[in-house]
Amino acid sequence: MPEHDYSRIFNFSAGPAVLPLPVLERIRDEIVTLPGVGMSILEISHRSKTFEAIIESAEARMRSLLGIPANYHVLFLQGGASLQFSMVPMNFLPKTAAADYILTGAWSEKAAAEARKVGTVNVPASTKSENFSRIPEQHELELDNKAAYAHYTSNNTIFGTEWKAEPEVGQVPLVCDASSDFLSRPVDISKHAVIYAGAQKNVGPSGVTIVIVRDDMLKRIPDNLPTMLDYRTHTKEKSLYNTPPTFGIYVIELVLEHLQSLGGLSAIQKHNEEKGALLYDFIDASGYYRGTAEKNSRSLMNVCFRLPSEDLESKFIKEATAASLDGLKGHRSVGGVRASIYNAFPKEGVVALIDFMSEFQKKNG
Ligand SMILES: *Cc1c(COP(=O)(O)O)cnc(C)c1O
């Protein structure tokens, strides 16, 4: 029988995605018994002192990393960002009111579609006719100053674009789907009413959704919502109304501790900018690969590019996979190549990809 191969490869998956190696090693070391507890994290009650300490620490670390003001709640929910597409309008969009949804990709379209089931949706701007290759400029936004809220997607995972600063929406509550760039850079929480993110892109395993919600928003919630879909249930019970995803929250706590040990979000941002610059500069200089996003909208998390033909793209992805560069296929709706290089993706992996791209171009250019 051959030995199992435990060596790691470079994982460019868009999500669930790469996690920090020190965190994985810590999980491995603690999986049979948490230090001093005598039981696995997989076995303990969510009402135990041990788990309470874990979820409290996760919240405290999140607050510290993002500078979350005291008038915001931090929740660890389930159902993914996709359930937030429904919960946000169910809680904050009265039937008779309208919400603004800025459309910058497939995820914001999905969010808007759920809101339309609840109330009226207006679209201040959409870059769909340009195949979502850019983020709209502030002056293009036709905002409604009476909107119940304005929703945007800070990083467009499929199209590889990212807002460089949040849209200015005046007094209207700003809601952000930050699923794919959460904790990749500092964010001004106070400009937002709600921020939500599925954990599996940048923060932890799938199964946990982080929601940050400003306290005054809770007053807007109607009284007839199903208990589990009402944010007040979860703010009141501190995410422990029912059994939360305990393992996922434990992993998130470890990831947050790791981010703090690296120097916090400014340090992480610098690291991400270095990785992004390496790859984009190489693409731009190659005369062979072509970035699909406009330069000033480029995402530091998901780098999307094309080759001269679809046949070459298939060949590229096949040979890259064989060379232990995994998960590079672009989303089925756009094709091409997508290199997701989240926080935990190492710079050596970007260098390995560039070496591979350079060789591929020599052989096929
Ligand atoms: C992945 C993703 C989603 C969907 O997340 P789920 O947790 O699978 O529901 C939503 N929005 C963005 C920006 C994403 O990247």
The ligand as an SDF file (V2000), in Angstrom:
LIG
                    3D

 15 15  0  0  0  0  0  0  0  0999 V2000
  -19.4090   33.3150   -2.0790 C   0  0  0  0  0  0  0  0  0  0  0  0
  -20.1760   34.5710   -2.0360 C   0  0  0  0  0  0  0  0  0  0  0  0
  -21.5400   34.5990   -1.6670 C   0  0  0  0  0  0  0  0  0  0  0  0
  -22.3100   33.3420   -1.3600 C   0  0  0  0  0  0  0  0  0  0  0  0
  -21.9490   32.8710   -0.1300 O   0  0  0  0  0  0  0  0  0  0  0  0
  -22.6470   31.5870    0.5330 P   0  0  0  0  0  0  0  0  0  0  0  0
  -22.0090   31.5980    1.8800 O   0  0  0  0  0  0  0  0  0  0  0  0
  -22.2930   30.4170   -0.3090 O   0  0  0  0  0  0  0  0  0  0  0  0
  -24.1100   31.8240    0.5780 O   0  0  0  0  0  0  0  0  0  0  0  0
  -22.1680   35.8090   -1.6070 C   0  0  0  0  0  0  0  0  0  0  0  0
  -21.5250   36.9580   -1.8930 N   0  0  0  0  0  0  0  0  0  0  0  0
  -20.2300   36.9770   -2.2570 C   0  0  0  0  0  0  0  0  0  0  0  0
  -19.5590   38.2750   -2.5690 C   0  0  0  0  0  0  0  0  0  0  0  0
  -19.5120   35.7820   -2.3390 C   0  0  0  0  0  0  0  0  0  0  0  0
  -18.2260   35.7890   -2.6970 O   0  0  0  0  0  0  0  0  0  0  0  0
  1  2  1  0
  2  3  1  0
  2 14  2  0
  3  4  1  0
  3 10  2  0
  4  5  1  0
  5  6  1  0
  6  7  2  0
  6  8  1  0
  6  9  1  0
 10 11  1  0
 11 12  2  0
 12 13  1  0
 12 14  1  0
 14 15  1  0
M  END
$$$$
